Amino acid sequence: MRNKNGFTLVELLAVIVILSLLIAIAVPSSITIGNKIKEKLLKDKLTLAEKSAILWAQDNKKCFTSTGCSQYSFTMDGNCTVNTNQKRCQITLHDLATHEYLKFDKEDIIENPVNPSKCLNYYKINITYNKLNKSFSATLEPTNQNESCPS
């Protein structure tokens, strides 16, 4: 019998080809999965922000039931619209985090998991108080959401 001390060149090439194929399949899949996770995290952060805005509004109901809320510069009547049945005001995620209804990811920054060069600090949420059924709702303002993070 012949003593075999190693692998032949053909065996090594076969292993390299198989590993290359596995890597070619796995890497793009893992990148896609990572991007989907980041998008889901962003969606969850924004949903949490909307719910936090409702909690803030419930805790500060007088801002919506009286003529104004002058102690909060970001919700003064200049940022609010009023009609017969509702009052709508805007608040930013930064303001919610400042008043501890959200948490900053880093010092004064709410990170955007999808695009790290942009942050969520200045995303605006419209809070609507329905005067008829005395309830609050919150929706993300679709404009001006792509601001750079404060330095």
C-alpha positions as CSV (number, residue, x, y, z in Angstrom):
1,M,0.0,0.0,0.0
2,R,1.0,3.5,-0.8
3,N,1.1,6.0,2.1
4,K,-1.0,9.1,1.2
5,N,0.3,12.1,3.1
6,G,-1.8,14.9,1.7
7,F,-4.5,16.0,-0.8
8,T,-4.0,16.0,-4.5
9,L,-4.3,19.1,-6.5
10,V,-7.6,18.0,-7.9
11,E,-9.1,17.4,-4.5
12,L,-8.0,20.9,-3.3
13,L,-9.4,22.5,-6.4
14,A,-12.7,20.7,-5.9
15,V,-12.9,21.9,-2.3
16,I,-12.1,25.5,-3.3
17,V,-14.8,25.5,-6.0
18,I,-17.4,24.1,-3.6
19,L,-16.5,26.7,-1.0
20,S,-16.6,29.5,-3.6
21,L,-20.0,28.5,-4.7
22,L,-21.3,28.4,-1.1
23,I,-19.8,31.9,-0.5
24,A,-21.3,33.2,-3.7
25,I,-24.7,32.1,-2.5
26,A,-24.4,33.0,1.1
27,V,-23.0,36.5,1.0
28,P,-25.7,38.2,-1.2
29,S,-28.4,36.4,0.9
30,S,-26.9,37.7,4.1
31,I,-26.6,41.2,2.8
32,T,-30.3,41.1,1.7
33,I,-31.3,39.8,5.1
34,G,-29.3,42.5,6.8
35,N,-30.9,45.2,4.8
36,K,-34.4,43.8,5.5
37,I,-33.6,43.8,9.2
38,K,-32.5,47.4,9.1
39,E,-35.7,48.5,7.2
40,K,-37.8,46.6,9.8
41,L,-35.9,48.3,12.6
42,L,-36.5,51.7,11.0
43,K,-40.2,50.9,10.6
44,D,-40.4,49.8,14.3
45,K,-38.6,52.9,15.5
46,L,-41.0,55.1,13.6
47,T,-44.0,53.2,14.9
48,L,-42.7,53.5,18.5
49,A,-42.2,57.3,17.8
50,E,-45.8,57.7,16.8
51,K,-47.0,55.8,19.9
52,S,-44.6,57.9,22.0
53,A,-46.1,61.1,20.5
54,I,-49.6,60.0,21.5
55,L,-48.3,59.3,25.1
56,W,-46.8,62.8,25.1
57,A,-50.0,64.3,23.9
58,Q,-52.1,62.5,26.5
59,D,-49.7,63.7,29.2
60,N,-50.0,67.3,27.8
61,K,-53.6,67.3,26.9
62,K,-54.0,70.9,27.8
63,C,-51.9,71.8,24.8
64,F,-54.7,70.5,22.6
65,T,-57.8,71.5,24.6
66,S,-56.9,75.1,25.4
67,T,-55.6,77.9,23.2
68,G,-52.0,76.9,23.3
69,C,-49.1,75.3,25.1
70,S,-46.5,78.1,25.5
71,Q,-44.2,76.2,27.8
72,Y,-43.2,74.0,24.8
73,S,-41.7,76.1,22.1
74,F,-42.1,73.3,19.6
75,T,-45.9,73.0,19.9
76,M,-46.8,76.6,20.2
77,D,-49.9,77.5,18.1
78,G,-47.6,78.4,15.2
79,N,-47.0,74.7,14.7
80,C,-50.7,73.8,15.2
81,T,-53.8,74.0,13.0
82,V,-57.2,74.1,14.4
83,N,-60.6,73.5,12.9
84,T,-64.0,72.8,14.3
85,N,-63.4,69.1,15.1
86,Q,-59.7,68.8,15.6
87,K,-56.4,70.4,16.5
88,R,-53.2,69.1,14.9
89,C,-49.7,69.9,16.1
90,Q,-46.3,68.7,15.1
91,I,-43.5,67.4,17.3
92,T,-40.1,66.1,16.3
93,L,-38.5,62.9,17.5
94,H,-35.7,65.0,19.1
95,D,-38.3,66.8,21.2
96,L,-39.9,63.5,22.2
97,A,-36.4,62.2,23.2
98,T,-35.6,65.4,25.1
99,H,-38.7,64.9,27.2
100,E,-37.9,61.2,27.7
101,Y,-40.7,59.7,25.6
102,L,-38.0,58.2,23.3
103,K,-34.4,57.4,23.9
104,F,-31.4,58.8,22.0
105,D,-29.2,56.1,20.5
106,K,-26.1,58.3,21.1
107,E,-25.7,61.6,22.7
108,D,-28.5,63.7,21.2
109,I,-28.8,61.5,18.1
110,I,-31.6,59.1,17.1
111,E,-29.9,56.9,14.5
112,N,-31.3,55.9,11.2
113,P,-30.5,52.2,10.8
114,V,-31.0,52.2,7.0
115,N,-28.8,55.3,6.3
116,P,-26.3,56.0,9.1
117,S,-25.3,59.4,7.6
118,K,-28.8,60.6,8.2
119,C,-30.6,60.6,11.5
120,L,-34.2,60.6,12.8
121,N,-33.9,63.7,15.1
122,Y,-35.9,66.0,12.9
123,Y,-38.6,63.6,11.7
124,K,-41.9,65.3,12.4
125,I,-45.0,63.6,13.7
126,N,-48.4,65.1,13.3
127,I,-50.5,64.7,16.5
128,T,-54.2,65.1,16.0
129,Y,-56.6,65.7,18.8
130,N,-60.2,64.8,17.8
131,K,-62.5,67.1,19.8
132,L,-65.6,65.0,19.2
133,N,-64.4,61.6,20.6
134,K,-61.5,63.2,22.7
135,S,-58.9,60.9,21.2
136,F,-55.4,61.3,19.8
137,S,-53.7,60.0,16.7
138,A,-50.2,60.4,15.4
139,T,-48.8,60.0,11.9
140,L,-45.4,60.6,10.5
141,E,-45.1,63.8,8.4
142,P,-43.9,62.7,5.0
143,T,-41.8,65.7,4.1
144,N,-38.4,67.0,5.3
145,Q,-37.4,63.6,6.8
146,N,-33.9,63.3,5.4
147,E,-31.9,65.6,7.6
148,S,-28.2,65.1,8.4
149,C,-27.4,64.4,12.0
150,P,-26.3,67.2,14.3
151,S,-22.5,67.3,14.7
